[in-house]
Amino acid sequence: MNSVRAANRRPRRVSRPRPVQPERNNAGERDEVAADMVAEESGPGAQNSPYQLRRKTLVPKRTACPAKSSMEGASTSATENFGHRAKRARVSGKSQDLPTPAEQYLQEKLPDEVVLKIFSYLLEQDLCRAACVCKRFSELANDPILWKRLYMEVFEYTRPMMHPEPGKFYPINPEEYEHPNPWKESFQQLYKGAHVKPGFAEHFYSNPTRYKGRENMLYYDTIEDALGGVQEAHFDGLIFVHSGIYTDEWIYIESPITMIGAAPGKVADKVIIENTRDSTFVFMEGSEDAYVGYMTIRFNPDDKSAQHHNAHHCLEITVNCSPVIDFCIIRSTCTVGSAVCVSGQGACPTIKQCNISDCENVGLYITDHAQGIYEDNEISNNALAGIWVKNHGNPIIRRNHIHHGRDVGVFTFDHGMGYFESCNIHRNRIAGFEVKAYANPTVVRCEIHHGQTGGIYVHEKGRGQFLENKIYANNFAGVWITSNSDPTIRGNAIFNGNQGGVYIFGDGRGLIEENDIYGNALAGIQIRTNSCPIVRHNKIHDGQHGGIYVHEKGQGVIEENEVYSNTLAGVWVTTGSTPVLRRNRIHSGKQVGVYFYDNGHGVLEDNDIYNHMYSGVQIRTGSNPKIRRNKIWGGQNGGILVYNSGLGFIEDNEIFDNAMAGVWIKTDSNPTLRRNKIHDGRDGGICIFNGGRGLLEENDIFRNAQAGVLISTNSHPILRKNRIFDGFAAGIEITNHATATLEGNQIFNNRFGGLFLASGVNVTMKDNKISNNQDAIEKAVSRGQCLYKISSYTSYPMHDFYRCHTCNTTDRNAICVNCIKKCHQGHDVEFIRHDRFFCDCGAGTLSNPCTLAGEPTHDTDTLYDSAPPIESNTLQHN
């Protein structure tokens, strides 16, 4: 399309600047002023005056003194005339070699203010010649105020614009610049150039005397004419476009020209180039080193719709060209076509410090294998994406500010790529960064925040690497991954989202590793609907909800993460999900560590799960996970709780130092426990009640504060080949109409005794070995002691217990046999049953003090069972 457009475009008009004819015999205005001063000093009566000035002979020879190297950019004729000292005419006689009194006065005694006033009438080349006269003149002729006046007259800049090398311009603060006269230095750097200054060219060429010495400055009325001058080699391609609005010019750039706005104050605001019919600037092959800077570039068609024109742009950069676009304001009111379009193999511009905003389509569009460097740009409030990268486009985009877009911030799709570094992307209406359809960008150290939907959205087989970014305060998830997408999310901080941290759904994949995910309103990571990411080496903590939530047949490998201090469960697994959780540290949660419910499955192995306010692990409602080789400790509500028809294979775990039972099995649950070590619990080892079942096989249960295994309330487990030893209470206690099958168990060295069966309990027993238990209960009874002496209120020894009608004890009170004999002798007493209790008489809770137990210990009513565990309320928050 560009080749057709170029072939059909109108021929460029070229206006040649009229040459200035040298006037050797005519003096300019400044010569007239000098002549008047001479006349005053050499009038009648001043023949012998010491102040008489000698009129130098006019020598028509060209100057030859070399100029400063910074003026080498001028043409040969300009170099000969700018900053060079004229040779003195040779005059015979020795007296002529000595300065006359007038010369001496002018050079040494004339006040600085007068000399500066005289110099203020000189142009730049005359000032340079004056500087060659003497040291004093050199100092005065380099006065910054003189050069500032000349500089602003020619270039209009209110600050010196430095041009140290091709393609590089920047204004400086003259007070902070190291060079003593930055105005002169900038003048020298910019001297050789053409000026587009409408209406001034005719004035300039009509007054050759006034502008004598500026013969090599070229002035044009239009940009097209200046570009034609470039083609005719009048200069080396530096074009200054002065203040004004330039409309509907045909600007096709096919050579390495340099075009820069020239205006006072904010330059780009005052130099406006606009087109209403075609792309405002088109860079074509041959413009490899072109430069455009410090101007406003607008495409503003009369009809904004797509009905009457093709896609046009403010800037169109085509194949095999690499211009520099610098400090420009770029605006397009067209709904068709982006503001900047970079397309084609070899299209590789540098666009930096530009403002691409308020456009009615895409801001920056890079496609068809185009590349380029885009740095420090302001891209905002565009109707579609701030940046599109498509069809193998592969730009480098650094330190851009992309915000308040009416669509997505950055959109890469259809195999688009790119390297995005240190960009600030925020407050866009949709995601901050969207990746789709095999796009594969690399996004490094960006801030992506306050998106009105999400932060990063990867979908429809999108990829990408998102490394070391800050992703925060987005309204939806910080990162969304869906529909067979497979990005890498590594080393990011994802925090304070109004919903979740990372959300993977709809067959999403991805590698999520080494991220710091915290403070989000919903789950730190959510995996659902057949998604299967790899989640490893992350820190997921201090969430207002849970840590990791896997549901609706979610999968994934979740390994070596640290999940801690979340408000709800550290990890949830539910509704047919089957993740693998391996070698994670899940700790210090405000509810459960790992929670399987509603048919949640999966593998939980080699994890450290500790210090939770509820249980370390909970399994319920048909869930059937494999839990093996974990260390589970420090739970305030026990190690593992299986309830409400929960299942599970719980094997080779170490479960210790939990505040309540190491394992709870209740309400029709039926797990399998094999080869676990359940020890040093602050309550019982395994507690099975309320219809709980289960197969307990080859476990070591030892050093627990309460019974090694407590079976209660209609439960019926199978215990086979377990070792239950060194407990601080009983080995096995069965109560409240429970039954059990006990086969091949070894029960030894428990303090209260080996096996205790309450009244009415029947068990099936085979090949059990019960030996070497301490039998502290029977010994206390035989010695006549109150059983409270050996239990206090923390244990519940199983023995005969009674109530005393005389003392008005209730069904919740229990009195041991020795207190009945001693403290309640002669009272109306009643045998209740053989069961677990502690003695209320010895505890001091009855009206009469116990005569056997010593000092009373006040306590609550007797409990016939261990305290029930707290079930998770997580479901209430889903």
Secondary structure, 3 states (H helix, E strand, C coil): CHHHHHHHCCCCCCCCCCCCCCCCCCCCHHHHHHHHHHHHHCCCCCCCCCCCCCCCCCCCCCCCCCCCHHHCCCCHHHHHHCCCCCCCCCCCCHHHHCCCHHHHHHHHHCCHHHHHHHHCCCCHHHHHHHHCCCHHHHHHHCCHHHHHHHHHHHHCCCCCEEEEECCEEEECCHHHCCCCCHHHHHHHHHCCCEEECCCHHHHHHHCCCCCCCCCCCEEECCHHHHHHHHHCCCCCCEEEEECEEEECCCCEECCCCEEEEECCCCHHHHEEEEECCCCCEEECCCCCCCEEECCEEEECCCCCCCCCCCCCCCEEECCCECCEEECCEEEECCCCCCCEEEECCCECCEEECCEEECCCCCCEEEECCCCCEEECCEEECCCCCCEEEECCCCCEEECCEEECCCCCCEEEECCCCCEEECCEEECCCCCCEEEECCCCCEEECCEEECCCCCCEEEECCCCCEEECCEEECCCCCCEEEECCCCCEEECCEEECCCCCCEEEECCCCCEEECCEEECCCCCCEEEECCCCCEEECCEEECCCCCCEEEECCCCCEEECCEEECCCCCCEEEECCCCCEEECCEEECCCCCCEEEECCCCCEEECCEEECCCCCCEEEECCCCCEEECCEEECCCCCCEEEECCCCCEEECCEEECCCCCCEEEECCCCCEEECCEEECCCCCCEEEECCCCCEEECCEEECCCCCCEEECCCCCCEEECCEEECCCCEEEEECCCCCCEEECCEEECCCCEEEEECCCCCCEEECCEEECCCCHHHHHHHCCCCCHHHHCCCCCCEEEEEEECCCCCCCCCCEEHHHHHHCCCCCCEEEEEEEECCCHHHHCCCCCCCCCCCCCCCCCCCCCCCCCCCCCCHHHHC
